Amino acid sequence: MTTQASCCGPSTGKPITNEVLVISDSCCNPDAAPAEQRALSTVGKAITATGARTKVRLVSATDALSGALPAPVLAEIQRQLSGGLAKPPMVMIDGAIVASGDFSQTDIESVLRTHFGA
């Protein structure tokens, strides 16, 4: 598993396809850092447990707003956040929020199996 951090720095410019993104607001809210680390660990363990051929990448809210995510994906994140349907940290696969807030390794394993056939 490879984790690529991208908090408050320039976007990596990598496509979101075949990556599991963890979207975090810890760059703007330092109190969210423990939740970010739990999310990265949970996703990483789920990838390892399922053998899914993917990697996890951290995207900060700042990077997301600065163009690290396509506009339609960013609009969907903002819609779900404003509607109370999602909260950071969020897990995204192929532009869709698949988990947010407090989620378990089992939750992520299930999504990985469905999405990657792991």
ChimeraX attribute file (.defattr): number of C-alpha atoms within 10 A of each C-alpha:
attribute: neighborCount
match mode: 1-to-1
recipient: residues
	/A:1	15
	/A:2	9
	/A:3	14
	/A:4	13
	/A:5	15
	/A:6	21
	/A:7	20
	/A:8	17
	/A:9	13
	/A:10	12
	/A:11	18
	/A:12	13
	/A:13	9
	/A:14	10
	/A:15	11
	/A:16	16
	/A:17	11
	/A:18	15
	/A:19	17
	/A:20	24
	/A:21	28
	/A:22	25
	/A:23	28
	/A:24	29
	/A:25	24
	/A:26	21
	/A:27	18
	/A:28	14
	/A:29	10
	/A:30	10
	/A:31	11
	/A:32	15
	/A:33	16
	/A:34	11
	/A:35	17
	/A:36	23
	/A:37	16
	/A:38	15
	/A:39	27
	/A:40	23
	/A:41	15
	/A:42	19
	/A:43	28
	/A:44	21
	/A:45	17
	/A:46	22
	/A:47	23
	/A:48	15
	/A:49	13
	/A:50	16
	/A:51	16
	/A:52	18
	/A:53	14
	/A:54	17
	/A:55	17
	/A:56	23
	/A:57	25
	/A:58	22
	/A:59	26
	/A:60	26
	/A:61	23
	/A:62	21
	/A:63	22
	/A:64	22
	/A:65	13
	/A:66	14
	/A:67	13
	/A:68	21
	/A:69	20
	/A:70	14
	/A:71	12
	/A:72	10
	/A:73	16
	/A:74	17
	/A:75	13
	/A:76	14
	/A:77	23
	/A:78	15
	/A:79	13
	/A:80	14
	/A:81	14
	/A:82	11
	/A:83	10
	/A:84	9
	/A:85	12
	/A:86	19
	/A:87	19
	/A:88	21
	/A:89	29
	/A:90	24
	/A:91	26
	/A:92	21
	/A:93	20
	/A:94	15
	/A:95	19
	/A:96	13
	/A:97	19
	/A:98	17
	/A:99	21
	/A:100	17
	/A:101	14
	/A:102	12
	/A:103	16
	/A:104	14
	/A:105	17
	/A:106	14
	/A:107	14
	/A:108	21
	/A:109	22
	/A:110	14
	/A:111	17
	/A:112	23
	/A:113	15
	/A:114	10
	/A:115	13
	/A:116	14
	/A:117	12
	/A:118	15
